[in-house]
């Protein structure tokens, strides 16, 4: 059973890695989606959603720009799988994701060196007229390298880590686990700050504070607040656009009546 679950996680990781490289952009590289799929296939959707949401918030503060940044997707998936397979808590996913992310960074750097040689192989093949080789290097060798550097660390981490991850987690001091949790929360807040810096301006900041105060003091859950926000958005849209159109129509009609009255006179 453990082997089957591990292979399922490996397949998810391969799909995640090849998403923007072969499948277009299906957002399989986002922790929220991959962890949710992992939870669904491993039989614990709730944990998948919880871990995915937590890792998504942490990833917002580590958004990659070009080749920079840190990729926490693989670490998030492995941490989610280990939580489900061992029954550990979400904090364990964080403690697993951090070293897994560092390992993935090292492996990806080494793989990038190999991919540079693939680029030169394609250039040489095109210059010599061997287009079949150039196509083979691009379509076969490149994705195969991505798959190889994904399935090996994911398989070893999930298969061999599932048995003793709980004992490792219990041996870790409480202050370490608390520090990791605090760090993840700080990163999440930083991620939200990055989003707000592009979304909030002098015209929309009042709505942000209104939503914050409503969430902080109303006692309503997020679903109720979201529904209230939708209703308010519809009302504001109606007042600003539909109402303006009606006023314009009324003014046009009034002007027409005035013209008719002038003709009667």
Residue pairs with C-beta under 8 A, 6 or more apart in sequence:
2 85
2 159
2 162
3 159
5 42
5 81
5 85
5 158
6 81
6 155
6 158
6 159
6 162
7 155
8 38
8 41
8 42
9 38
9 42
9 77
9 78
9 81
9 154
9 158
10 150
10 151
10 154
10 155
10 158
12 34
12 37
12 38
12 41
12 77
13 34
13 74
13 77
13 150
13 151
13 154
14 147
14 150
14 151
15 23
15 28
16 28
16 29
16 34
16 73
16 74
16 77
16 150
17 29
17 74
17 146
17 147
17 150
18 143
18 146
18 147
19 25
19 26
19 27
19 28
19 29
20 29
21 142
21 143
21 146
22 143
27 33
28 34
28 37
29 73
30 56
30 59
30 73
31 51
31 52
31 55
31 56
31 58
31 59
31 72
31 73
31 76
31 77
32 52
32 53
32 55
32 56
33 52
34 52
34 73
34 76
34 77
34 80
35 48
35 49
35 51
35 52
35 55
35 76
35 77
35 80
36 45
36 48
36 49
36 52
37 48
38 48
38 77
38 80
38 81
38 84
39 45
39 46
39 47
39 48
39 49
39 51
39 52
39 80
39 84
40 48
42 48
42 81
42 84
42 85
43 84
44 84
47 80
47 83
47 84
47 90
48 80
48 84
50 90
51 76
51 79
51 80
51 83
51 90
51 93
52 76
52 80
54 90
54 93
54 94
54 184
54 188
55 72
55 75
55 76
55 79
55 80
55 93
55 97
57 184
57 187
57 188
57 191
57 192
58 72
58 94
58 97
58 184
58 187
58 188
58 191
59 72
59 73
59 76
59 191
60 187
60 188
60 190
60 191
60 192
60 194
60 195
61 186
61 187
61 188
61 189
61 190
61 191
61 194
62 69
62 70
62 72
62 187
62 191
63 69
63 191
63 194
64 70
64 71
67 112
70 101
70 105
71 101
71 104
71 105
71 108
72 97
72 101
74 100
74 101
74 104
74 150
74 153
74 154
75 96
75 97
75 98
75 99
75 100
75 101
75 104
76 93
76 97
77 154
78 96
78 97
78 100
78 154
78 157
78 158
78 161
79 92
79 93
79 94
79 95
79 96
79 97
79 100
80 93
81 158
81 162
82 88
82 92
82 93
82 96
82 157
82 158
82 161
82 162
82 165
83 89
83 90
83 92
83 93
85 158
85 162
86 92
86 162
86 163
86 165
86 166
87 166
88 165
88 166
88 169
91 169
91 177
91 180
91 181
92 165
92 166
92 169
94 180
94 181
94 184
95 169
95 172
95 176
95 177
95 180
96 157
96 161
96 165
98 180
100 153
100 157
103 153
104 153
107 149
107 153
108 149
110 149
111 145
111 146
111 149
114 145
115 142
115 145
118 137
118 138
118 141
118 142
118 145
121 133
121 134
121 137
121 141
122 134
122 137
122 138
125 131
125 133
125 134
125 137
126 134
169 177
196 208
200 208
211 225
211 229
214 220
214 225
214 228
215 222
215 225
218 225
220 228
